[in-house]
Every structure is written in structure tokens, then in C-alpha cells.
Amino acid sequence: MSRRVHRCAVVLACAMLALPVTQAAAQQPPPAPQTPAPTTPYTPPSGSGLPAVPPVPSIPTIGAGRSLSVTDAVALALQQNYTIQQAALTVALDRASLAQAEAGLWPTVQFKASYTGQTQSPPEALPVQGTVLVGGVPTPFHMTLTIPGSQVPAWQASFVLSYPLYTGNALQDQVEIARQKVLSDQAAFAAQAATIVLQTRQAYYNVEATQAQVAAAQRTVDASQENVRVAQAQVNVGTQPQFTLLQAQTQLASAQLTLSQQKANAVQAQYNLAILLNVPQSTIVTPATPLGLPAPPPDLNALVQTGLQQRPELQQARANIAGAQAAIDLAKAGLRPNITVSGGPFMQTNDFSALPNTPVDWTGTIALTLTIFDGGLTKAKVQAAQVQLQQAQVSERQSEQSIESQVRTAYLNLQQAAEQLASAEAGLVSSREQLRIANVRFQAGVGTQLDVVNAIQALASADSSVITAEYNYNLALAQIDQAIGTQIQIPRP
């Protein structure tokens, strides 16, 4: 049967696939609305020595709720999940840091103005007297020196343009490091988004599986109730002993306990899905995409190559390598010359009213800074950056190894799930026939009640095994999608 592939078109442009419906899955009856567990306390027979069980609030019901396809669930998770929001904010911060680094490549223009208030001293007359030789004859003299008062400009204004003409490539390296950091965290965002997609699909399938388990447990309860009815009728007519009825009632009690446990599992599955979707945990989701059995991808080696080409973890590792290479060059810039030019108009005056007529002076400066010796600091920084580059390269090779292992493991899980499903379906067919025969033999008086009880238990186990195998099959396909790195577009916040 051909299968149509669904793709998720949302704000985050998620490309994760929604698994389609098969005829076998579509033919399975939907779980009937469940009723709460009874709250009436159980009172043991007198003389049993057992305490009475106190009433406990019933397990919440599992019924119809908000209908969501697996595609819609994935889209909602990518829009609202807190982990995704945190990853997106990290990318936004990196982009802001990149803009700051790029600003260092541009010239800066500053306007400076100041006013200085200071008391000015008046001119001071300083008498000077002494004796000098005139023609060999000492001659006295007297004179007065006038010292002018202090003159401090009250107003100053200037425009200064500064430009880093050469920084030993340090600014360019800082920009490159910031750019690679953006690419690295974008890849990390994509990897996190892929993980959320996998977790959402798994939680969605788990909701379906647990609801199917509830339905299977209910079928077991129905079969056990019918068994009790038949046993009661035969005890009433005297063809079977009272112990036969007790066996049937014990089987019914066990089936009801299993049903209660499956209801609790279904409620917990709803909670888990609601957390991933970031909706109130009281929200009930009704899956609109039943578990299906689409054809598996045929070529494992092609899947491995796809994973090695497009997994975001590898893109992240390669961005880290490029950033580490830029960091080495940045460390080497510590011993390179640094040349800066600056200049602009400058004027000063004591009288603000005369400012328009104040002459404008121009200043210009070229500054060269060269570190001759730094105690080995630059050398140590270069060595540290080279080690970080080696770490990034090892991380890339380790990621390649891990990705190939994940793809192969996911495909192996798919093969095992398919084999388990085939075995479980054969066991389910056999168990149904065994229960039919056990009921016929018991009603004819040639079989025992224990045969019927065992047949009901075997059928319940086989029914549960089929549901589990279908869940594992769909989960393995979701794991393959995640392992090969389905592409997810990163939005700009």
C-alpha cells in the first residue's frame, strides 16, 4: 500500500515527517470513552483478617479532546516549547555579538565639548634690583617685571574621527570568531529542534499506544466478565463447582486492575505530551494520525551518508573548527603592530558669545603601537588556541562516529520492531482462536475454567504485544529521521 508523506509547514519550517495511516491501523476500533474507577471502598469478608481499603479519588477519565495530527503536534511544539525558545534566544544573542564585532571595523566619530571655570589672577608687578659692572665700575640698577595673570580657555569643542588602520588582523579575527559562533549555535538550535521533534513524535505515539492499551485492557475485561457470567450460570445449574466461579472472578479482578493501570498510563502520556507542546497539562489531545506501518527506507548505507552530510551536529563541529582557526590568528596578533589614525577640527575660546568667530584648528594623529616583549603571553595564547583547534577536530570525528552509530542502531531497531510485529500479529491470531476453542470446550463441559482463564490472559498479552510492536516500529522510523538530520530552517528572531 502506497503511503503519502506529510511535511510540517510552520513558522519554524519543520520538515519532520508525519507517519501515515495503514488499513490495519485504520481498522482498529477507537478506544471507547472510559469511566472513572469506582471509589466505593472494598470490605473483605469477615474473618479474613484483611483491612478495609479506603476510598481513593478516581483516575481522570480519558475521552475526546483537542484533535491533533502528528504534524500539528510537531508544529505546536516547535512554536511553543521552552527549550526551543531558549535555543532561539541564544542564536539572537550571538547575532548581536557579531554586530558588535563588525562595528569595530568602522571608523568612529565623536563630538567633545567642555567648559572650564577658574578664577583668573590679575597681572603682578615684580621689582628687580641689583648691581652690574659698567666699565669696571659697579653700578646699581632698578627695574620692574610685570607677570601677566593666568589665562585658561573657558570653552572647548572638537570633532574627532578615529579609525583602526591596522590591528594585526585582530578585528577581522574577532568578527570571524563571532560569525562562526552564530553558525555553531544555529546548528545547535537545529539539533535541539530535531530532538524536540523526535520527543514530540514519541510522546504522540505513546498517547496512541496507551489509549490502544486501554482499549485492549477493556476487551480483556469484557471477555472476563463474559467468562464470569458463563461460570455463574454453570455453577447455578450444578455443572461446575464454586471454585470455577472463583477462578473467573479472580481473572476479572486482575483484568480490571490492568485496565486501571493502563488508564493511569494513558493519563501520564497525555501529561508528557502537553509538557512538550507547552499547553496546560489538563489538556486532552485526541490523536488524529493513527499508528501506521509505512515502508522502511531500503538502503542503510545511503542513510548513513545522508546523516554524515546534513546532521546539524557536524555543521556545529565544523563551525567550531573554523572559529578555533580564527582564534589562533587572533592570538598571534598580540605581537603585530597596531596603527590608529585620528583627527578633526578643534576650537577654544574664553567668550562663548564670540564662538562663531573663533578660528578652527585642525589636528591629526597617527599612532603606532608595537609590543616588543610580553613575557611569552602571546606564545602561550597561540599554544592554547592550537589545542582548542585540536579538540574541535577530535570532536568532529567523534560526531561522525556517533552519527553513523545512531543511524545504524535506529535501522536495527526498525528491523527488530518489524519482526516483533509480525510475530505479535501471528500470536494474536493464534490467541483469539485458542480463546474461542477454550470457551467452546468449557461450555460443552469437556474443558476447564483454568483453560479459559489462561486463554484470556494469553490473548491480553498478545493484544498488548501487537500495540507495543506498532509503537516501536513508528518510533524507530522517527529515530531514523532524527539520526539522518532532517533539515529545519532557523528563523531570525
Stockholm file with secondary structure:
# STOCKHOLM 1.0

chainA/1-493         MSRRVHRCAVVLACAMLALPVTQAAAQQPPPAPQTPAPTTPYTPPSGSGLPAVPPVPSIPTIGAGRSLSVTDAVALALQQNYTIQQAALTVALDRASLAQAEAGLWPTVQFKASYTGQTQSPPEALPVQGTVLVGGVPTPFHMTLTIPGSQVPAWQASFVLSYPLYTGNALQDQVEIARQKVLSDQAAFAAQAATIVLQTRQAYYNVEATQAQVAAAQRTVDASQENVRVAQAQVNVGTQPQFTLLQAQTQLASAQLTLSQQKANAVQAQYNLAILLNVPQSTIVTPATPLGLPAPPPDLNALVQTGLQQRPELQQARANIAGAQAAIDLAKAGLRPNITVSGGPFMQTNDFSALPNTPVDWTGTIALTLTIFDGGLTKAKVQAAQVQLQQAQVSERQSEQSIESQVRTAYLNLQQAAEQLASAEAGLVSSREQLRIANVRFQAGVGTQLDVVNAIQALASADSSVITAEYNYNLALAQIDQAIGTQIQIPRP
#=GR chainA/1-493 SS CCCCCEECCSTTCCCCEECCCCHHHHHSCCCCCCCCCCCSCCCCCTTSCCCCCCCCCCCCCCCCCEEECHHHHHHHHHHHCHHHHHHHHHHHHHHHHHHHHHHTTSCEEEEEEEECCCCCCCCEEEEEEEEEEETTEEEEEEEEEEECCCCCCSEEEEEEEEEEEECTTHHHHHHHHHHHHHHHHHHHHHHHHHHHHHHHHHHHHHHHHHHHHHHHHHHHHHHHHHHHHHHHHHHHHTSSCHHHHHHHHHHHHHHHHHHHHHHHHHHHHHHHHHHHHTSCTTCCEEESSCCCCCCCCSCHHHHHHHHHHHCHHHHHHHHHHHHHHHHHHHHHGGGSCEEEEEEEEEEEESCGGGGGGSCCEEEEEEEEECCSCCTTHHHHHHHHHHHHHHHHHHHHHHHHHHHHHHHHHHHHHHHHHHHHHHHHHHHHHHHHHHHHHHHHHHHHTSSCHHHHHHHHHHHHHHHHHHHHHHHHHHHHHHHHHHHHTCCCCCCCC
#=GC SS_cons         CCCCCEECCSTTCCCCEECCCCHHHHHSCCCCCCCCCCCSCCCCCTTSCCCCCCCCCCCCCCCCCEEECHHHHHHHHHHHCHHHHHHHHHHHHHHHHHHHHHHTTSCEEEEEEEECCCCCCCCEEEEEEEEEEETTEEEEEEEEEEECCCCCCSEEEEEEEEEEEECTTHHHHHHHHHHHHHHHHHHHHHHHHHHHHHHHHHHHHHHHHHHHHHHHHHHHHHHHHHHHHHHHHHHHHTSSCHHHHHHHHHHHHHHHHHHHHHHHHHHHHHHHHHHHHTSCTTCCEEESSCCCCCCCCSCHHHHHHHHHHHCHHHHHHHHHHHHHHHHHHHHHGGGSCEEEEEEEEEEEESCGGGGGGSCCEEEEEEEEECCSCCTTHHHHHHHHHHHHHHHHHHHHHHHHHHHHHHHHHHHHHHHHHHHHHHHHHHHHHHHHHHHHHHHHHHHHTSSCHHHHHHHHHHHHHHHHHHHHHHHHHHHHHHHHHHHHTCCCCCCCC
//
